[in-house]
Amino acid sequence: MERELQIIGTISSSLRELAECPKQGDEGAPEAWVEIHDAYVDGLESLVEGQSVTLLTWMHLSDRDVLAVHPRGDTDRPRRGVFNTRSPARPNPIGLHEVRILEIKRNHLRVFPLEVVDGTPVIDIKSEFIQRRGEQDPRAIWGRNIPSREADLLRDVCLRAWKRRLLSGFNGNVSMRIGENCLVTCTGSAKGNLRPGDLALVSIRTGEVVAGGKPSSEVGMHLEMYRNQPEAQAVVHTHPPRLLALGVRVPVAEMLRLPIFESDLIRARFTSIRDNEPGTQALARDAGLAARHHEAIYLERHGLACWGPDPAWALSLSEEIEHLAGIQLDVLVKP
């Protein structure tokens, strides 16, 4: 049986050391270039920009003698056999990375996100799973040039926010950074039931719509938060009913001020901006400046905007704030 492994290309990345690499691509990994060797260029035929693919790499710096690890290197978690983890340390250190092709230049693919170190060998490229279920056009799942994996993630986060009553009907908006663009919900989209056509890809630098429909009227706020906070990979703007009710009952300076430990932790991340008209440049500007130092921004008489390393994290912070607001309301009501 033939057992020789063919290296088909190499990764060029801004990640120079293993310590710089995120555990997973959706945890802040950057763009990278995949250079395919000339002998394998014909295998790239029919790939298109905007398509998501599974990239297989040979993680050449990994320890191949390890059979059990603490997941994510956390010694507080029980050890597991490596075949029940995604650890790069294993007998055959093959990496699987779900990436989107941002650009194709003959034998060079610019992809996002990719969490491997510069110089990592590439051993294969495969179409993403949804195509293997029978989709004919990889660009047409959520709309032409709308990345399906990120779109699925936004749909799931919006549904979770709707179930938690942080979003209702057509209000609120959610986005995530994708390289130089952001994927954001469209105006008039029902967040509890996002469908193809409900997302837009927008240039963070210019605000130009790159693909998809008409973005939310609050897209300016998302763009300003990304421009002002390089660590922001996602923005979740919700209308939490308990937090808004609390804003009616107490001054902003007293919101979430409770004699419990969680209050101190959350308030360190929490700030507020004045009650600018929704969708205005003034609101976008103030939110962008506030995002430089705080992850949660109370928009007076309007809602809450949280940023984080991914949409699920930003939503979790929103949930914690809404939970504390509910506790404070209970304290105010009960003697």
N, C-alpha and C positions, 0 to 999 in steps of 0.2 A: 504494500500500500504506500502510495506517495505521501510523505509527511513533511515535505519542505514548505516552509512558510515564505510567501512572496511579499516583500515590502513594496507597496505600490506608490508611496509618497511620504511627505514629511510635513509636519506642522511648523509654521512660523507664528510665534505668539509673543505678546508683551510679558508673559509670565516666564521669568528666567530661573526661578528656584522653586523646588517642590513646596516649600513653606508658603509661597504666594498663591498656590492653587486652591480654589474653593473645593469643598467636598463634592459638590454637584454643580452642574452647569447653571441651574436656575438660582444659585446662591451668589450671584454677582460676577460670574465669569465673563471675560471680555470677548470681543470678536477675535478671530484668528484667520490666517490664510492656510489653506491646504494646497500644497504643490504636488501634483500627480506626475510621476515619472513618465517620460515620453512614450515608453513602451505600452502604457496603459491608458493613453488619452482617449482611444476609441471607446473605452468603457464609460466615458462621460456623456456619450451621445444621448440626447433627449432630456438631460437634466435641465431645469429652468430656474432662473432667479425667482426667489419667493418660495421655492419648494422646500419642504422639510425632509431630511434624510437621517438615517442612522449611520454614524461614522464609527468604525471600529479601529482602535489604535493598539499598538504594542507598547505597554507602559514599561519601558526598558529600564527605568531606575527603581522598579519595585523589587521587594524581597521575595524571591521565589521559593524560599524554604519555610514560609509561614503557612500553618494550617488552621490556626484559630486566632481571633483578634477580639478586642473590645470594640464594638461598633462605633465608628466615627472617632476612634482613639480616646473615648471617654472611659476611664478606668472605673467609674462608678457603675457602669453597665456590665452585666454578665458577659463573659467571653462566649463567642459563637464560632462554630466552624466557618471557614471562609466561604464555603459554598452556600451559606445562608446570609451572606452580606454582599455589598458592592465594593468591598475593600480592594484597592489595587494590589495588595500583597496576597499572592496566590501562586500555585504552581505554573499556570500559564496566564500572565498578567494582561489579559485582553480587556480593553476599555470600550464600553458602549456609550455613545453620546448622541442624544437627539438634538440636532442642530438645524438651523434654517440657512439656506443658501442666499446670501445677500447680493452676491456679485459673481459672475463667471467671466474669466479672462483666459480663454483657451484651456490651459492645464492648471490654472489657479482658481480656487474657489474661496471666496471670503464668506465665512460662516459665523454664526452666533447662536447660543453661547458655547464656549469650549473651555474646559477647565484643566487642560493638560499643559505641561511645561514645553517651552520652545525646544524644537528638535525631536519631538516624539514621532516615531514612525507610524505610518498609516498602513493598515493591512486590508481594509475593505470599506466599501460604501454600499448601503442597501436602502431601498425605498422605505418610507415610514410605514408603520403598521396599518394605518387607515387605508393606504393605497393597496396594500396586500389583501384588504377585505373586498376590493373590487372597484374602488373609485377610479375613474378613467382620467380625470384631469386633476393633478395635485394642486392646481391653483384655484379650483372652483368649489372647494368644500365649504369655506366660509365667504367666498368671494375672491375674485382674481387678486393674487398677490397678498392676500390676508393669511398670515401663517396659522395653520390649523392647530398646532400644539399650544401656542400662546392663546389662541382664541378659545380653545377648550378650557384652558385654565381660567380665563376671565369669566366664561359662562358659569363655571362651577363656583367661583367666588361670588358672583352676583346672585346666584341661586341661594347660596348660604346666607348672604346678607339679607336677602328677601325673607328667608325663613326665620331669621332672627329679628325681623321687623325693623331692621336698620335702613332698608330701602322698601319703598312701596310704589306700585304703579310704574310711572315713568320717571320718578325723581331719582336724583343721585347719578353718579358716574364713576367709572373705574378705568384705570389705565395701567400699562406697564411699559417700561423702557425696552426697546429692541434696537440696540446699536444707536444710530443717530436719530431714530424715529421713536414714536410711542404709539402703541395700539390702544385705542380708546373707544368707549361705547358711543353710539350715535345718538343724536337728539331724537326724542320720541320713542326710544327703545324700552321695552318692558323688561326690567332687570331680572325678574323672576323667570323669564322665558326667552333668553337671548337666542336669536336665530341668524342664519346667514343674511347679510345685509345690515346687521345691527352694529357693525364695527368699522372703524376707520383707522388707517395708518397715516400718521401726521409727522412731518419733519419737526423735530424739537427746535432746531435753529431758526427756521423760517416760518413755521406754522402752516406750511403748504400741505394740502391733503395729497398724500402719495398714492393711496389706494382706498377703496371702500366708499362708504356713504358720507353723509354730512355729520361731522363730529358734534358732540355735545356742546351746548352754548358755553359750558364751563371749561372747554379745552384750554383756554388761555391760562387758567389757574394751574392746570396740570403742567403745561409747558413751562411756566415761570418757576414752579417748584423743581422741575428737573434741571432747569438752567441754573438755579441758585444752589442746588444740593446734589453734587455728583454722586453721592451714595444712594440717592433715591432710585430704586429700580421699579417701584410701583406706587401709585397713588389711589387711595380709596376715599371717595367723597360720599358720605352718607347723611341721612336726616334722622338721627337717633331720637325717638320720641321722648324718652326720659331725660336725656341731656337738654333737649330744647325746652322741656317743661321746667327743668331746674333753672335754666337761664331766665325764665320768666319770674321765678320765685325769689332768686337771690342775685346779688351783684356778681359780676364776672369774677372779681377777686376772691369770692367765697366759694366758687364752684369747685366741687370735689375736695373740699377742705374738711377732712374727717380725722378723728383720732385713731386711725388704724394704719398699719404699716403700708398696705397697698396704696393708700392715698398719697403718701410721700413719694413713692416710686413713680406713680403715674403723673403726679403734678410736675415732677422734674422734666417730663417729656411734653408737657401740656402748656399751650399758650393760647391767646385769643387775638383776633383782629376785629376792628370796628365793623359796624353793620353796613358794609358797602352793598350796593345793588347787585344781585346775582348776575353773573355773566359779564360784568364790567371789567375794564382794564385796571381800575383801582383795586378791585377785589383780587385780581390776578397778581398785581404788583405786591400788595401787602402779604398775600399768602406765600409768594415766592421768598420774600425777605424773612418771613417768620420761619420758613422751612430750613433756613441756614442753621438754626440752633435748636429747633424743636421738631419732634416727629408727629405730634398731634396738634392740630390748629382748630380751635373753636371759631367758627364764622358766626359772629353774633347775629341772632334772629334768623339763622339760616341753616347751619348744619355743622358737620365735622369733616375735616380732611386729614388723613393720616398717610404718611409715607413709610416705606420700609424696603427690605431687600427683595421682597416678592409680594404679590397681592394677598396671599393668605396671611402673611405676617401683619401687613397693614390692617387687614380686616380684624385680626385677633386683637390688635391694640384698640381698635374701635369698639370691639365687644367689651373689653376690660373697662373702658371709659364709660360706656353705657351702663355696665353693671354697677360701677361706683355711683353714677348719677342716680340709679334706682335706690341704692342704699341711703343716699343723702335725702332723697325725697321721702323715704319711709321715716327717717329721723325727724324731718320737718313736720310730718303729718301726725305722728304718734307723740303723745305727751311724755 
